[in-house]
């Protein structure tokens, strides 16, 4: 038994991720301090699909620009997968500074985007969306702004608008991505919830478990391990510990406390523009405390004029039976991962099959005709994302790589 415990301990410790990425501030060198602030209205005018006029297209033929809470998000087909930038108004045009992240190589670049006055910036500053917008993107290296070297420079011209108000859902798995994806926040954390929009997501999926004192919290795995937490390692599952014990003895991988569901929903409502929260309910004991909380926070969102859907996720027959035992369950929006017959039993408004089952267009279209939409999970590979967007009728994709799904959706629609 002693040797078995030692083996388990080393397995748990070995799950710790030794790779750490350092994400810079948007403007490490303070260049934006020299410029006038850029309003969100101007960034909104930049949204669209842009085409490259440069032969050496480091970022790909097309890029997508999105306005996210006063920052500019650029989604690409190649490397980096996404750039997050802050902007200012210079004498010669509009300047954005920030960083880019490449998933495949785990690399982070510092980037500068410039829009000259004569190439659309003047119109933008006057509230006009010009079809002549030209943006110049280059990477930055060196210790100060006078010693920057350009690793690549790419020019893009405005091509067309995007349909940002469509009904398609880009849903970020575990609130944004897994710890293994090396994002700047832990999976299922409050920071990750606020970060999800900067990955191109308009919805999130979060995993719900109960503490010993019956408090719903966000946590994915069955057991505490070094994959998810740091600190004095607590052995066992979340359900074995009071919330106060968890807060005292362990933190998530980026230093956050394990958040409660109430904290998470308050964060979504007050600190994001997300339109969908998918609550992944894997255990039947979670059902009872979750239902009144969904009702409560749907009312809070409504009172704050937030168009937010909080969705109860059914993952097993046991969870479904407990869910439908509640009076008025049909008034709570639910998502069912089970069979078509069980969708009707639970009166679910969303079906969510695994992507490996294929397009299933006949079933999906029949459900759409009955007012039931469908999401597919968990789809990460760019090739398959493109194929599903081109050939399937799903209304949303759950993914660990929201920037890839968002890019492929916006360039295809």
Buried (B, 14 or more C-beta within 10 A) or exposed (E): EEEEEEEEEEEBEEBBEEEEEEEEEBBBBEBBEEBEEBEEEBBBBBBBBBBBEBEEBBBBBBBBBBBBEBBBBBBBBBBBBBBBBBBBBBEEBBBBBBBBBBBEEEEBBBBBBBBBBEBBBBBBBEEEBBEEBBBBBBBBEEEEBEEBEEEBBBBBBBBEEBEBEEEBBBBBBBBBBBBEBBBBBBBBBBBBBBBBBBBBBBBBBBBBBBBBEEBBBBBBBEBBBBBBBBBEBBEEBBBBBEBEBBEBBBBBBBEBBBBBBBBBBBBBBEEBEBBBBBBBBBBBBBBBBBBEBBBEBBEBBEEEEBEBBBBBBBBBEEBBBBBBEBEEBEEBBBBBBBEBEBBEBBBBBBBBBEBEEEBBEEBBEEBBEEEBBBBBBBBBEBEBBBBBBEEBBBBBBBBBBBBBBBBBBBBEE
